[in-house]
Amino acid sequence: MDGQIGGDINKPVVELGVPGNSVPGNSVPDNSVPAKRATLDLSKAKQVKACSEAVSNLKISPSSATPGKARTVSSTDTPYQKSSHAFDFRFVASDDEVRQLLVDQTCDKRQDVAVISHPDDLSQANLVSRLTISEEGRHRLSSGKLFEGPQPLTLVMDIRKLTGEELPKFNDLLDPDNPCLYDKVRQKKCPLGEHVSLLVLADPEQLASVGQSDDAPGADFWRRINRPDNTWQFDPQSNNAPSMDIDEVPPLLAELPPERTMDDDTTLVIDCHLHSNWRQLLLGGPGVDEQGRIQHLPGRLETLRAGQRVILKGADWQDLAFEQTIRQMLAHKCFESNGKICPLPDDVQFYQMPVEKNELRLLFQSLPCPSDQEDDKEQAPPNPIIINESNISEWLNPIAIAPEGYAVPNTCLLEQVRAGGVVTVTSPLTEAIWFRLLGSLHTIRKTTGLAPRLQVAHSRQQPEALGLTENDKPPLSNVRINSAFSAVTYQQHAQASHWINDDLINNDPTNNYPTNNDPTAPLVIQVNNQTRFSQLFDNVHITSEQKAHFGRRPSGLQEALTTGRPVVLRGLESNSTLQQLLEPLVVGQPLLVNGQLQTYPQAQVTVLWPESANSPSSIFRSMVATGEPCPEVDLWGINAHRHGIPRTELPEQALNELYEAFKTVPTELCSPLPEITETLLNNLILAARRAQQLDQSSQLLPYHWRKAINSTITHGTRQHPTVRDFMKVACWQLLPDAHEKPNAYKKPDQAASVDPDQLTAIISGVPRLDRAFVKQNLWPLARAFDSTIFNKALQLSYERPIPLRDEKKKSGRILRNDRGLHA
């Protein structure tokens, strides 16, 4: 059967299950879809219209395929060939519309239907490769269902939640001429098997948001899917789009009321909500035995017996891939496990059961908390097992990588509980994750007789079902900051840089300078929001796929932590995930790395932390609260030395007074001036030097500083012209040219200079020049005239530039000069 394809298989998916279509050669009757329909409502019709307009605006031409023209197919080993694969594209507005399509294809058409919603899903469900593990542990890898298969396969690609950055990963699969994927067996890109049909589902909003949102699919995606035979292809001229009819899809399984149902000879209860991987739970998968040998771990479905009642408790029926797997199993009476087709036993009945409302609280309350008596002075508090939203997947991962490089069962949580540790939750967890954590702890209690203890160090934003009271209580007594970890806080980045250079080393932490390689010098590590945990600890890589052997590359950080070399971490405030992953080290506990606990008793770590940053980690907040501040840095002295300029020649006082003057500007008028930092002063001096070079001057003059200040510091005030005029006048007044200083080269009765163009722009169209006009436009007028128009300088106050006693006198002088100019 493999490779034998019937004549109707390559018909477009559009012909399958669409009422009213009479397609020549289609063996499917028109009434194959149940008659009970609910048409789209008015809001969805509006979405159709919006999408139609968006398609028209995109001006995307469909792919070059000619409707009705048969495509030739060459051998599957040919890397480039014309596609004969059926393809369809639909807009769907809800999960119910998707379910109707899946019901139609799976139940009515007896097809193999798989659902994916992310590129990573291609590695699931034997789509790209099949792994079969024998009882002796030997494994065989063969091509997946997308390359080879005995029956038609429809791959439903639900792209509604994908961003414009994720969609390009589907480019090869959506190639109109040669849809292909990388085949691990043949180790090259290979075309899809001829039995494969593609159905792409999108949300109408994704098209309507093109050009308006960065997450919208790009034009390249729309070109790939815009094909003549699409079911839902808009006609820009007529706005005619096939409407999606919706059946009322009943629940897949009958629901039993929540109750305490136990396993027996006739009933099997599968607690889906207590496990993180439903595929592994139901279908089994590769694992390791106690000796570290790879073997297939059977899923619960493989243990079924004829006549049993199977209850799927707490399953996530919003997961369309899970729901489709169950639907397919029921329709075909079989499932896939260990790379093989496994038939369902006879007369097995499946049911669904919701979780009891109080089950989470009962599970939580059944675990003991540390006794208050453990906190007395005679008994040391138990060690915390730090668990948070970033590291819980490591704790619950069933597989660990041994130091020798082989996969072994992950027993770290069991070992820590056996050693007397207390599971300590230090971040908010979702209800689903709480179920999995509590399920794991109850499994430990059931299989070992141990009594795991649990405490919550972070009570905020936890599920209401736990019944916790949110409060800001102090850290738990057994969660103490390790003395080997300390924090140094700073206000400006220059403080942190000079603390490193002056107090530690002269080193650029982003490069491998000799000082970072010097074992006696502190190791400085710059972290950003892209830094991954694997870059800092045990970068694991595969050394042998055949033997399933892994190699590990210990990092420089691990070596420093082991030997006691001082470590400085900078930039951690930008990476909350890394903060949570490092929490065990901060409280002196072993660090979980690839399923192995690593201890660093000689560690000496300093975290540089900006005072303005707040950490979501309560442990890091406690560490930062006890940190020491960086010493103050003389920014002017540093820049004076760097540029070889005497300190007295820098406009330090003028700039400080300029910032004081800006404080008189109402905050709602414009954005604040930039903070004076080492970088800002450096840029200011460089800008003044450029102005000096353009002026071909032998020395820096006030004019050069004014120009530099206007371009690097006060340029942001352009959003409010009057504030800009105020800053210009203040800059002139604080940094006057030599001949404009008070009484310098001033002749009696010398006429005031004026900028005629600027003055004309101010007074043009004004019906009356009076004191009220001058008062309202004082700063623009003061900028148009030079300072000699005033007997003395204006006060550097935006709203009170002239004392009340001088206001009438100065306004009159401006009016006389203005009228004289116009006369």
Salt bridges, closest charged atoms under 4 A:
ASP77 OD1 - ARG186 NH1 3.38
ASP88 OD2 - ARG90 NE 3.68
ASP95 OD1 - ARG160 NH2 2.64
ASP96 OD1 - ARG99 NH1 3.29
GLU97 OE2 - LYS44 NZ 3.71
ASP112 OD2 - LYS145 NZ 3.71
ASP120 OD2 - HIS118 ND1 3.60
ASP158 OD1 - ARG160 NE 2.79
GLU166 OE2 - HIS118 NE2 3.59
ASP172 OD2 - LYS189 NZ 2.74
ASP183 OD2 - ARG186 NE 2.86
ASP220 OD2 - ARG224 NE 2.89
ASP247 OD1 - ARG37 NH1 3.81
GLU248 OE1 - LYS36 NZ 3.38
ASP263 OD2 - ARG300 NH2 3.73
ASP289 OD2 - ARG293 NE 2.87
GLU302 OE2 - HIS296 NE2 3.07
GLU323 OE1 - ARG99 NE 2.90
GLU323 OE1 - ARG327 NH2 3.41
GLU336 OE1 - ARG130 NH1 3.12
GLU336 OE2 - LYS145 NZ 2.82
GLU356 OE2 - ARG260 NE 3.31
GLU359 OE2 - HIS273 NE2 2.99
GLU359 OE1 - LYS313 NZ 3.30
GLU374 OE2 - ARG453 NH1 2.47
GLU470 OE1 - ARG460 NH1 3.66
ASP472 OD1 - ARG460 NE 3.04
ASP502 OD2 - HIS498 ND1 3.88
ASP538 OD1 - ARG552 NH2 2.85
ASP634 OD2 - ARG647 NH1 2.95
GLU652 OE1 - ARG647 NE 2.83
GLU660 OE2 - LYS663 NZ 2.90
GLU678 OE1 - HIS498 NE2 3.20
GLU678 OE2 - ARG642 NH2 2.44
ASP695 OD2 - HIS704 NE2 3.08
ASP725 OD1 - ARG783 NH1 2.74
ASP737 OD1 - ARG706 NH1 3.13
GLU740 OE2 - HIS739 NE2 3.77
ASP770 OD2 - ARG768 NE 3.25
ASP806 OD2 - LYS792 NZ 3.72
GLU807 OE2 - LYS775 NZ 3.64
ASP818 OD1 - HIS822 NE2 3.83
